[in-house]
């Protein structure tokens, strides 16, 4: 049990601020993608449109 707690503690300490910022930016990019995708709902994006 102690070994498991040590492993979890080491893993939690290994998370840096850069990792948190990177994941926050990825989350924002995913939200922006879904938002833009939702705006095109119902819009004709077939090759003939271009």
C-alpha positions, -999 to 999 in steps of 0.1 A, spaced: 0 0 0 29 24 8 44 17 -26 12 27 -44 9 59 -24 45 68 -32 39 62 -69 9 84 -68 28 111 -49 56 111 -74 32 112 -104 14 142 -89 47 160 -83 58 154 -118 30 176 -132 45 209 -141 30 243 -149 39 238 -185 19 206 -187 -11 224 -172 -9 253 -196 -5 229 -226 -36 209 -216 -55 241 -210 -46 254 -245 -55 220 -261 -89 222 -243 -95 257 -256 -86 246 -291 -110 217 -289 -138 240 -277 -131 265 -305 -132 236 -330 -165 224 -318 -179 259 -317 -168 266 -353 -181 232 -363 -215 239 -348 -217 272 -367 -215 253 -400 -244 230 -391 -268 232 -420 -244 250 -443 -238 234 -477 -200 226 -477 -201 203 -507 -174 206 -534 -199 223 -557 -202 251 -531 -166 262 -538 
